[in-house]
Amino acid sequence: MPMFDYECPKCGHIEQDHLVAKWEDEVVCPCGGGMKRMPTAGVPHMFPDEGVFLENVSPEGKLFH
């Protein structure tokens, strides 16, 4: 199962390394809004326990991981 980073456009909440069953699964924010997948290099985080990560930069220039 792939992992992605998500951001809520409604409240700004960020969910890092969120595990989903399928690429197209919808993720709901605690505020009730729908979360959007944050841009990555196009490859999901497949092996977080082995230390293989993508570094994500938000549109504001914030670096995650």
mmJSON file of the N, C-alpha and C atoms, coordinates in Angstrom:
{"data_MODEL":{"atom_site":{
"group_PDB":["ATOM","ATOM","ATOM","ATOM","ATOM","ATOM","ATOM","ATOM","ATOM","ATOM","ATOM","ATOM","ATOM","ATOM","ATOM","ATOM","ATOM","ATOM","ATOM","ATOM","ATOM","ATOM","ATOM","ATOM","ATOM","ATOM","ATOM","ATOM","ATOM","ATOM","ATOM","ATOM","ATOM","ATOM","ATOM","ATOM","ATOM","ATOM","ATOM","ATOM","ATOM","ATOM","ATOM","ATOM","ATOM","ATOM","ATOM","ATOM","ATOM","ATOM","ATOM","ATOM","ATOM","ATOM","ATOM","ATOM","ATOM","ATOM","ATOM","ATOM","ATOM","ATOM","ATOM","ATOM","ATOM","ATOM","ATOM","ATOM","ATOM","ATOM","ATOM","ATOM","ATOM","ATOM","ATOM","ATOM","ATOM","ATOM","ATOM","ATOM","ATOM","ATOM","ATOM","ATOM","ATOM","ATOM","ATOM","ATOM","ATOM","ATOM","ATOM","ATOM","ATOM","ATOM","ATOM","ATOM","ATOM","ATOM","ATOM","ATOM","ATOM","ATOM","ATOM","ATOM","ATOM","ATOM","ATOM","ATOM","ATOM","ATOM","ATOM","ATOM","ATOM","ATOM","ATOM","ATOM","ATOM","ATOM","ATOM","ATOM","ATOM","ATOM","ATOM","ATOM","ATOM","ATOM","ATOM","ATOM","ATOM","ATOM","ATOM","ATOM","ATOM","ATOM","ATOM","ATOM","ATOM","ATOM","ATOM","ATOM","ATOM","ATOM","ATOM","ATOM","ATOM","ATOM","ATOM","ATOM","ATOM","ATOM","ATOM","ATOM","ATOM","ATOM","ATOM","ATOM","ATOM","ATOM","ATOM","ATOM","ATOM","ATOM","ATOM","ATOM","ATOM","ATOM","ATOM","ATOM","ATOM","ATOM","ATOM","ATOM","ATOM","ATOM","ATOM","ATOM","ATOM","ATOM","ATOM","ATOM","ATOM","ATOM","ATOM","ATOM","ATOM","ATOM","ATOM","ATOM","ATOM","ATOM","ATOM","ATOM","ATOM","ATOM","ATOM"],
"id":[1,2,3,4,5,6,7,8,9,10,11,12,13,14,15,16,17,18,19,20,21,22,23,24,25,26,27,28,29,30,31,32,33,34,35,36,37,38,39,40,41,42,43,44,45,46,47,48,49,50,51,52,53,54,55,56,57,58,59,60,61,62,63,64,65,66,67,68,69,70,71,72,73,74,75,76,77,78,79,80,81,82,83,84,85,86,87,88,89,90,91,92,93,94,95,96,97,98,99,100,101,102,103,104,105,106,107,108,109,110,111,112,113,114,115,116,117,118,119,120,121,122,123,124,125,126,127,128,129,130,131,132,133,134,135,136,137,138,139,140,141,142,143,144,145,146,147,148,149,150,151,152,153,154,155,156,157,158,159,160,161,162,163,164,165,166,167,168,169,170,171,172,173,174,175,176,177,178,179,180,181,182,183,184,185,186,187,188,189,190,191,192,193,194,195],
"type_symbol":["N","C","C","N","C","C","N","C","C","N","C","C","N","C","C","N","C","C","N","C","C","N","C","C","N","C","C","N","C","C","N","C","C","N","C","C","N","C","C","N","C","C","N","C","C","N","C","C","N","C","C","N","C","C","N","C","C","N","C","C","N","C","C","N","C","C","N","C","C","N","C","C","N","C","C","N","C","C","N","C","C","N","C","C","N","C","C","N","C","C","N","C","C","N","C","C","N","C","C","N","C","C","N","C","C","N","C","C","N","C","C","N","C","C","N","C","C","N","C","C","N","C","C","N","C","C","N","C","C","N","C","C","N","C","C","N","C","C","N","C","C","N","C","C","N","C","C","N","C","C","N","C","C","N","C","C","N","C","C","N","C","C","N","C","C","N","C","C","N","C","C","N","C","C","N","C","C","N","C","C","N","C","C","N","C","C","N","C","C","N","C","C","N","C","C"],
"label_atom_id":["N","CA","C","N","CA","C","N","CA","C","N","CA","C","N","CA","C","N","CA","C","N","CA","C","N","CA","C","N","CA","C","N","CA","C","N","CA","C","N","CA","C","N","CA","C","N","CA","C","N","CA","C","N","CA","C","N","CA","C","N","CA","C","N","CA","C","N","CA","C","N","CA","C","N","CA","C","N","CA","C","N","CA","C","N","CA","C","N","CA","C","N","CA","C","N","CA","C","N","CA","C","N","CA","C","N","CA","C","N","CA","C","N","CA","C","N","CA","C","N","CA","C","N","CA","C","N","CA","C","N","CA","C","N","CA","C","N","CA","C","N","CA","C","N","CA","C","N","CA","C","N","CA","C","N","CA","C","N","CA","C","N","CA","C","N","CA","C","N","CA","C","N","CA","C","N","CA","C","N","CA","C","N","CA","C","N","CA","C","N","CA","C","N","CA","C","N","CA","C","N","CA","C","N","CA","C","N","CA","C","N","CA","C","N","CA","C","N","CA","C","N","CA","C","N","CA","C"],
"label_alt_id":[null,null,null,null,null,null,null,null,null,null,null,null,null,null,null,null,null,null,null,null,null,null,null,null,null,null,null,null,null,null,null,null,null,null,null,null,null,null,null,null,null,null,null,null,null,null,null,null,null,null,null,null,null,null,null,null,null,null,null,null,null,null,null,null,null,null,null,null,null,null,null,null,null,null,null,null,null,null,null,null,null,null,null,null,null,null,null,null,null,null,null,null,null,null,null,null,null,null,null,null,null,null,null,null,null,null,null,null,null,null,null,null,null,null,null,null,null,null,null,null,null,null,null,null,null,null,null,null,null,null,null,null,null,null,null,null,null,null,null,null,null,null,null,null,null,null,null,null,null,null,null,null,null,null,null,null,null,null,null,null,null,null,null,null,null,null,null,null,null,null,null,null,null,null,null,null,null,null,null,null,null,null,null,null,null,null,null,null,null,null,null,null,null,null,null],
"label_comp_id":["MET","MET","MET","PRO","PRO","PRO","MET","MET","MET","PHE","PHE","PHE","ASP","ASP","ASP","TYR","TYR","TYR","GLU","GLU","GLU","CYS","CYS","CYS","PRO","PRO","PRO","LYS","LYS","LYS","CYS","CYS","CYS","GLY","GLY","GLY","HIS","HIS","HIS","ILE","ILE","ILE","GLU","GLU","GLU","GLN","GLN","GLN","ASP","ASP","ASP","HIS","HIS","HIS","LEU","LEU","LEU","VAL","VAL","VAL","ALA","ALA","ALA","LYS","LYS","LYS","TRP","TRP","TRP","GLU","GLU","GLU","ASP","ASP","ASP","GLU","GLU","GLU","VAL","VAL","VAL","VAL","VAL","VAL","CYS","CYS","CYS","PRO","PRO","PRO","CYS","CYS","CYS","GLY","GLY","GLY","GLY","GLY","GLY","GLY","GLY","GLY","MET","MET","MET","LYS","LYS","LYS","ARG","ARG","ARG","MET","MET","MET","PRO","PRO","PRO","THR","THR","THR","ALA","ALA","ALA","GLY","GLY","GLY","VAL","VAL","VAL","PRO","PRO","PRO","HIS","HIS","HIS","MET","MET","MET","PHE","PHE","PHE","PRO","PRO","PRO","ASP","ASP","ASP","GLU","GLU","GLU","GLY","GLY","GLY","VAL","VAL","VAL","PHE","PHE","PHE","LEU","LEU","LEU","GLU","GLU","GLU","ASN","ASN","ASN","VAL","VAL","VAL","SER","SER","SER","PRO","PRO","PRO","GLU","GLU","GLU","GLY","GLY","GLY","LYS","LYS","LYS","LEU","LEU","LEU","PHE","PHE","PHE","HIS","HIS","HIS"],
"label_asym_id":["A","A","A","A","A","A","A","A","A","A","A","A","A","A","A","A","A","A","A","A","A","A","A","A","A","A","A","A","A","A","A","A","A","A","A","A","A","A","A","A","A","A","A","A","A","A","A","A","A","A","A","A","A","A","A","A","A","A","A","A","A","A","A","A","A","A","A","A","A","A","A","A","A","A","A","A","A","A","A","A","A","A","A","A","A","A","A","A","A","A","A","A","A","A","A","A","A","A","A","A","A","A","A","A","A","A","A","A","A","A","A","A","A","A","A","A","A","A","A","A","A","A","A","A","A","A","A","A","A","A","A","A","A","A","A","A","A","A","A","A","A","A","A","A","A","A","A","A","A","A","A","A","A","A","A","A","A","A","A","A","A","A","A","A","A","A","A","A","A","A","A","A","A","A","A","A","A","A","A","A","A","A","A","A","A","A","A","A","A","A","A","A","A","A","A"],
"label_entity_id":["1","1","1","1","1","1","1","1","1","1","1","1","1","1","1","1","1","1","1","1","1","1","1","1","1","1","1","1","1","1","1","1","1","1","1","1","1","1","1","1","1","1","1","1","1","1","1","1","1","1","1","1","1","1","1","1","1","1","1","1","1","1","1","1","1","1","1","1","1","1","1","1","1","1","1","1","1","1","1","1","1","1","1","1","1","1","1","1","1","1","1","1","1","1","1","1","1","1","1","1","1","1","1","1","1","1","1","1","1","1","1","1","1","1","1","1","1","1","1","1","1","1","1","1","1","1","1","1","1","1","1","1","1","1","1","1","1","1","1","1","1","1","1","1","1","1","1","1","1","1","1","1","1","1","1","1","1","1","1","1","1","1","1","1","1","1","1","1","1","1","1","1","1","1","1","1","1","1","1","1","1","1","1","1","1","1","1","1","1","1","1","1","1","1","1"],
"label_seq_id":[1,1,1,2,2,2,3,3,3,4,4,4,5,5,5,6,6,6,7,7,7,8,8,8,9,9,9,10,10,10,11,11,11,12,12,12,13,13,13,14,14,14,15,15,15,16,16,16,17,17,17,18,18,18,19,19,19,20,20,20,21,21,21,22,22,22,23,23,23,24,24,24,25,25,25,26,26,26,27,27,27,28,28,28,29,29,29,30,30,30,31,31,31,32,32,32,33,33,33,34,34,34,35,35,35,36,36,36,37,37,37,38,38,38,39,39,39,40,40,40,41,41,41,42,42,42,43,43,43,44,44,44,45,45,45,46,46,46,47,47,47,48,48,48,49,49,49,50,50,50,51,51,51,52,52,52,53,53,53,54,54,54,55,55,55,56,56,56,57,57,57,58,58,58,59,59,59,60,60,60,61,61,61,62,62,62,63,63,63,64,64,64,65,65,65],
"pdbx_PDB_ins_code":[null,null,null,null,null,null,null,null,null,null,null,null,null,null,null,null,null,null,null,null,null,null,null,null,null,null,null,null,null,null,null,null,null,null,null,null,null,null,null,null,null,null,null,null,null,null,null,null,null,null,null,null,null,null,null,null,null,null,null,null,null,null,null,null,null,null,null,null,null,null,null,null,null,null,null,null,null,null,null,null,null,null,null,null,null,null,null,null,null,null,null,null,null,null,null,null,null,null,null,null,null,null,null,null,null,null,null,null,null,null,null,null,null,null,null,null,null,null,null,null,null,null,null,null,null,null,null,null,null,null,null,null,null,null,null,null,null,null,null,null,null,null,null,null,null,null,null,null,null,null,null,null,null,null,null,null,null,null,null,null,null,null,null,null,null,null,null,null,null,null,null,null,null,null,null,null,null,null,null,null,null,null,null,null,null,null,null,null,null,null,null,null,null,null,null],
"Cartn_x":[0.844,0.0,0.888,0.578,1.409,1.098,2.064,1.895,2.085,1.32,1.436,1.306,1.681,1.46,0.25,-0.613,-1.843,-1.94,-2.622,-2.879,-4.342,-4.967,-6.363,-6.429,-7.079,-7.201,-8.133,-8.971,-9.931,-9.271,-8.466,-7.886,-6.359,-5.712,-4.255,-3.584,-4.38,-3.824,-3.002,-1.837,-0.974,-0.885,-1.095,-1.012,0.179,1.24,2.432,2.396,2.908,3.027,1.716,0.643,-0.678,-0.792,-1.059,-1.166,-2.551,-2.597,-3.864,-3.84,-5.017,-5.108,-4.85,-5.362,-5.207,-4.852,-4.203,-3.777,-4.92,-6.109,-7.237,-8.106,-7.732,-8.531,-8.68,-9.867,-10.129,-9.725,-9.046,-8.621,-9.398,-10.003,-10.814,-10.047,-10.016,-9.358,-10.205,-9.588,-10.375,-11.408,-11.179,-12.145,-13.339,-13.268,-14.361,-14.127,-13.099,-12.784,-12.036,-12.087,-11.347,-9.907,-8.972,-7.554,-7.041,-6.072,-5.453,-4.05,-3.682,-2.339,-1.331,-0.271,0.761,1.661,2.235,3.1,4.325,4.658,5.883,6.565,7.612,8.312,7.539,6.328,5.509,5.585,6.331,6.489,6.039,5.166,4.745,5.873,5.716,6.659,6.367,7.112,6.792,7.45,8.619,9.363,9.843,8.934,9.381,10.231,10.01,10.794,12.237,12.481,13.841,14.566,13.899,14.558,14.52,13.702,13.578,12.415,12.718,11.693,11.849,10.784,10.845,10.825,11.558,11.49,10.463,9.498,8.417,8.584,8.321,8.346,6.965,6.368,5.039,5.143,4.021,4.055,4.657,4.636,5.223,6.725,7.282,8.708,9.096,8.121,8.417,8.872,9.964,10.499,9.991,9.475,9.008,9.977,10.122,11.012,12.359],
"Cartn_y":[-1.182,0.0,1.244,2.186,3.396,4.419,5.3,6.414,7.721,8.717,10.041,11.094,12.31,13.451,14.205,14.654,15.349,16.674,17.644,18.933,19.296,19.825,20.242,21.688,21.957,23.336,24.177,23.509,24.22,24.793,23.969,24.421,24.441,23.852,23.848,22.686,21.767,20.596,19.758,19.285,18.442,17.065,16.055,14.654,14.053,13.712,13.157,11.639,11.034,9.578,8.862,9.323,8.718,7.484,6.342,5.075,4.944,4.642,4.436,3.079,2.521,1.223,1.362,2.452,2.681,4.14,4.394,5.731,6.736,6.333,7.265,7.385,6.735,6.824,8.266,8.592,9.929,9.967,11.034,11.22,12.402,12.216,13.265,13.849,15.159,15.894,15.815,15.94,15.995,17.127,18.204,19.307,18.97,17.838,17.425,17.728,18.486,18.818,17.689,17.687,16.699,17.138,16.221,16.559,16.303,17.108,16.991,16.419,15.517,14.945,16.036,16.125,17.125,16.661,17.595,17.216,16.438,15.391,14.626,14.465,13.695,13.43,12.436,12.088,11.172,9.737,9.49,8.143,8.145,7.241,7.201,6.744,6.965,6.49,5.009,4.151,2.734,1.996,2.447,1.691,2.582,3.19,4.121,3.476,2.22,1.573,1.318,1.235,1.023,2.34,3.462,4.755,5.315,4.774,5.312,6.291,7.569,8.605,9.554,10.226,11.37,12.609,13.627,14.882,15.746,16.186,16.994,18.439,19.324,20.749,21.289,21.939,22.517,23.744,24.236,25.451,26.649,26.621,27.71,27.515,26.423,26.171,25.416,24.848,24.081,22.676,22.234,20.909,19.924,18.781,17.733,16.57,15.843,14.682,15.218],
"Cartn_z":[0.0,0.0,0.0,-0.856,-0.949,0.14,0.381,1.319,0.573,0.971,0.377,1.462,1.137,2.013,1.481,2.396,2.022,2.758,2.136,2.768,2.56,3.611,3.532,3.06,1.922,1.454,2.327,3.122,3.969,5.23,5.935,7.212,7.228,6.196,6.135,6.852,7.418,8.115,7.139,7.587,6.759,7.39,6.584,7.005,6.263,6.986,6.361,6.398,5.332,5.24,5.54,4.918,5.114,4.222,4.831,4.112,3.488,2.199,1.503,0.814,0.585,-0.091,-1.589,-2.181,-3.62,-3.87,-4.98,-5.403,-5.347,-5.778,-5.92,-4.667,-3.564,-2.336,-1.862,-1.361,-0.826,0.646,1.037,2.424,2.986,4.164,4.787,5.972,6.04,7.122,8.394,9.581,10.818,10.826,10.048,9.994,9.108,8.391,7.519,6.052,5.741,4.349,3.664,2.344,1.571,1.412,1.642,1.55,0.141,-0.267,-1.588,-1.429,-2.333,-2.308,-2.65,-1.864,-2.102,-3.239,-3.986,-5.105,-4.626,-5.375,-5.128,-6.472,-6.49,-7.743,-8.6,-8.186,-8.965,-8.492,-7.421,-6.895,-5.442,-5.033,-3.632,-2.715,-1.426,-0.416,-0.213,-0.846,-0.795,0.371,0.84,1.838,2.978,3.742,4.781,5.87,6.195,7.251,6.827,5.527,5.04,4.788,5.001,4.842,3.437,2.55,1.198,1.195,1.129,1.176,0.004,-0.312,-1.217,-0.353,-0.739,-0.018,-0.717,0.031,-0.518,-0.096,-1.016,-0.716,-1.016,-0.028,-0.213,-1.105,-1.629,-2.446,-1.709,-0.358,0.426,0.633,0.129,0.267,1.521,2.236,3.446,3.059,3.645,3.361,4.399,3.945,4.839,4.775,5.861,6.056,6.418],
"occupancy":[1.0,1.0,1.0,1.0,1.0,1.0,1.0,1.0,1.0,1.0,1.0,1.0,1.0,1.0,1.0,1.0,1.0,1.0,1.0,1.0,1.0,1.0,1.0,1.0,1.0,1.0,1.0,1.0,1.0,1.0,1.0,1.0,1.0,1.0,1.0,1.0,1.0,1.0,1.0,1.0,1.0,1.0,1.0,1.0,1.0,1.0,1.0,1.0,1.0,1.0,1.0,1.0,1.0,1.0,1.0,1.0,1.0,1.0,1.0,1.0,1.0,1.0,1.0,1.0,1.0,1.0,1.0,1.0,1.0,1.0,1.0,1.0,1.0,1.0,1.0,1.0,1.0,1.0,1.0,1.0,1.0,1.0,1.0,1.0,1.0,1.0,1.0,1.0,1.0,1.0,1.0,1.0,1.0,1.0,1.0,1.0,1.0,1.0,1.0,1.0,1.0,1.0,1.0,1.0,1.0,1.0,1.0,1.0,1.0,1.0,1.0,1.0,1.0,1.0,1.0,1.0,1.0,1.0,1.0,1.0,1.0,1.0,1.0,1.0,1.0,1.0,1.0,1.0,1.0,1.0,1.0,1.0,1.0,1.0,1.0,1.0,1.0,1.0,1.0,1.0,1.0,1.0,1.0,1.0,1.0,1.0,1.0,1.0,1.0,1.0,1.0,1.0,1.0,1.0,1.0,1.0,1.0,1.0,1.0,1.0,1.0,1.0,1.0,1.0,1.0,1.0,1.0,1.0,1.0,1.0,1.0,1.0,1.0,1.0,1.0,1.0,1.0,1.0,1.0,1.0,1.0,1.0,1.0,1.0,1.0,1.0,1.0,1.0,1.0,1.0,1.0,1.0,1.0,1.0,1.0],
"B_iso_or_equiv":[0.0,0.0,0.0,0.0,0.0,0.0,0.0,0.0,0.0,0.0,0.0,0.0,0.0,0.0,0.0,0.0,0.0,0.0,0.0,0.0,0.0,0.0,0.0,0.0,0.0,0.0,0.0,0.0,0.0,0.0,0.0,0.0,0.0,0.0,0.0,0.0,0.0,0.0,0.0,0.0,0.0,0.0,0.0,0.0,0.0,0.0,0.0,0.0,0.0,0.0,0.0,0.0,0.0,0.0,0.0,0.0,0.0,0.0,0.0,0.0,0.0,0.0,0.0,0.0,0.0,0.0,0.0,0.0,0.0,0.0,0.0,0.0,0.0,0.0,0.0,0.0,0.0,0.0,0.0,0.0,0.0,0.0,0.0,0.0,0.0,0.0,0.0,0.0,0.0,0.0,0.0,0.0,0.0,0.0,0.0,0.0,0.0,0.0,0.0,0.0,0.0,0.0,0.0,0.0,0.0,0.0,0.0,0.0,0.0,0.0,0.0,0.0,0.0,0.0,0.0,0.0,0.0,0.0,0.0,0.0,0.0,0.0,0.0,0.0,0.0,0.0,0.0,0.0,0.0,0.0,0.0,0.0,0.0,0.0,0.0,0.0,0.0,0.0,0.0,0.0,0.0,0.0,0.0,0.0,0.0,0.0,0.0,0.0,0.0,0.0,0.0,0.0,0.0,0.0,0.0,0.0,0.0,0.0,0.0,0.0,0.0,0.0,0.0,0.0,0.0,0.0,0.0,0.0,0.0,0.0,0.0,0.0,0.0,0.0,0.0,0.0,0.0,0.0,0.0,0.0,0.0,0.0,0.0,0.0,0.0,0.0,0.0,0.0,0.0,0.0,0.0,0.0,0.0,0.0,0.0],
"pdbx_formal_charge":[null,null,null,null,null,null,null,null,null,null,null,null,null,null,null,null,null,null,null,null,null,null,null,null,null,null,null,null,null,null,null,null,null,null,null,null,null,null,null,null,null,null,null,null,null,null,null,null,null,null,null,null,null,null,null,null,null,null,null,null,null,null,null,null,null,null,null,null,null,null,null,null,null,null,null,null,null,null,null,null,null,null,null,null,null,null,null,null,null,null,null,null,null,null,null,null,null,null,null,null,null,null,null,null,null,null,null,null,null,null,null,null,null,null,null,null,null,null,null,null,null,null,null,null,null,null,null,null,null,null,null,null,null,null,null,null,null,null,null,null,null,null,null,null,null,null,null,null,null,null,null,null,null,null,null,null,null,null,null,null,null,null,null,null,null,null,null,null,null,null,null,null,null,null,null,null,null,null,null,null,null,null,null,null,null,null,null,null,null,null,null,null,null,null,null],
"auth_seq_id":[1,1,1,2,2,2,3,3,3,4,4,4,5,5,5,6,6,6,7,7,7,8,8,8,9,9,9,10,10,10,11,11,11,12,12,12,13,13,13,14,14,14,15,15,15,16,16,16,17,17,17,18,18,18,19,19,19,20,20,20,21,21,21,22,22,22,23,23,23,24,24,24,25,25,25,26,26,26,27,27,27,28,28,28,29,29,29,30,30,30,31,31,31,32,32,32,33,33,33,34,34,34,35,35,35,36,36,36,37,37,37,38,38,38,39,39,39,40,40,40,41,41,41,42,42,42,43,43,43,44,44,44,45,45,45,46,46,46,47,47,47,48,48,48,49,49,49,50,50,50,51,51,51,52,52,52,53,53,53,54,54,54,55,55,55,56,56,56,57,57,57,58,58,58,59,59,59,60,60,60,61,61,61,62,62,62,63,63,63,64,64,64,65,65,65],
"auth_comp_id":["MET","MET","MET","PRO","PRO","PRO","MET","MET","MET","PHE","PHE","PHE","ASP","ASP","ASP","TYR","TYR","TYR","GLU","GLU","GLU","CYS","CYS","CYS","PRO","PRO","PRO","LYS","LYS","LYS","CYS","CYS","CYS","GLY","GLY","GLY","HIS","HIS","HIS","ILE","ILE","ILE","GLU","GLU","GLU","GLN","GLN","GLN","ASP","ASP","ASP","HIS","HIS","HIS","LEU","LEU","LEU","VAL","VAL","VAL","ALA","ALA","ALA","LYS","LYS","LYS","TRP","TRP","TRP","GLU","GLU","GLU","ASP","ASP","ASP","GLU","GLU","GLU","VAL","VAL","VAL","VAL","VAL","VAL","CYS","CYS","CYS","PRO","PRO","PRO","CYS","CYS","CYS","GLY","GLY","GLY","GLY","GLY","GLY","GLY","GLY","GLY","MET","MET","MET","LYS","LYS","LYS","ARG","ARG","ARG","MET","MET","MET","PRO","PRO","PRO","THR","THR","THR","ALA","ALA","ALA","GLY","GLY","GLY","VAL","VAL","VAL","PRO","PRO","PRO","HIS","HIS","HIS","MET","MET","MET","PHE","PHE","PHE","PRO","PRO","PRO","ASP","ASP","ASP","GLU","GLU","GLU","GLY","GLY","GLY","VAL","VAL","VAL","PHE","PHE","PHE","LEU","LEU","LEU","GLU","GLU","GLU","ASN","ASN","ASN","VAL","VAL","VAL","SER","SER","SER","PRO","PRO","PRO","GLU","GLU","GLU","GLY","GLY","GLY","LYS","LYS","LYS","LEU","LEU","LEU","PHE","PHE","PHE","HIS","HIS","HIS"],
"auth_asym_id":["A","A","A","A","A","A","A","A","A","A","A","A","A","A","A","A","A","A","A","A","A","A","A","A","A","A","A","A","A","A","A","A","A","A","A","A","A","A","A","A","A","A","A","A","A","A","A","A","A","A","A","A","A","A","A","A","A","A","A","A","A","A","A","A","A","A","A","A","A","A","A","A","A","A","A","A","A","A","A","A","A","A","A","A","A","A","A","A","A","A","A","A","A","A","A","A","A","A","A","A","A","A","A","A","A","A","A","A","A","A","A","A","A","A","A","A","A","A","A","A","A","A","A","A","A","A","A","A","A","A","A","A","A","A","A","A","A","A","A","A","A","A","A","A","A","A","A","A","A","A","A","A","A","A","A","A","A","A","A","A","A","A","A","A","A","A","A","A","A","A","A","A","A","A","A","A","A","A","A","A","A","A","A","A","A","A","A","A","A","A","A","A","A","A","A"],
"auth_atom_id":["N","CA","C","N","CA","C","N","CA","C","N","CA","C","N","CA","C","N","CA","C","N","CA","C","N","CA","C","N","CA","C","N","CA","C","N","CA","C","N","CA","C","N","CA","C","N","CA","C","N","CA","C","N","CA","C","N","CA","C","N","CA","C","N","CA","C","N","CA","C","N","CA","C","N","CA","C","N","CA","C","N","CA","C","N","CA","C","N","CA","C","N","CA","C","N","CA","C","N","CA","C","N","CA","C","N","CA","C","N","CA","C","N","CA","C","N","CA","C","N","CA","C","N","CA","C","N","CA","C","N","CA","C","N","CA","C","N","CA","C","N","CA","C","N","CA","C","N","CA","C","N","CA","C","N","CA","C","N","CA","C","N","CA","C","N","CA","C","N","CA","C","N","CA","C","N","CA","C","N","CA","C","N","CA","C","N","CA","C","N","CA","C","N","CA","C","N","CA","C","N","CA","C","N","CA","C","N","CA","C","N","CA","C","N","CA","C","N","CA","C","N","CA","C","N","CA","C"],
"pdbx_PDB_model_num":[1,1,1,1,1,1,1,1,1,1,1,1,1,1,1,1,1,1,1,1,1,1,1,1,1,1,1,1,1,1,1,1,1,1,1,1,1,1,1,1,1,1,1,1,1,1,1,1,1,1,1,1,1,1,1,1,1,1,1,1,1,1,1,1,1,1,1,1,1,1,1,1,1,1,1,1,1,1,1,1,1,1,1,1,1,1,1,1,1,1,1,1,1,1,1,1,1,1,1,1,1,1,1,1,1,1,1,1,1,1,1,1,1,1,1,1,1,1,1,1,1,1,1,1,1,1,1,1,1,1,1,1,1,1,1,1,1,1,1,1,1,1,1,1,1,1,1,1,1,1,1,1,1,1,1,1,1,1,1,1,1,1,1,1,1,1,1,1,1,1,1,1,1,1,1,1,1,1,1,1,1,1,1,1,1,1,1,1,1,1,1,1,1,1,1]
}}}
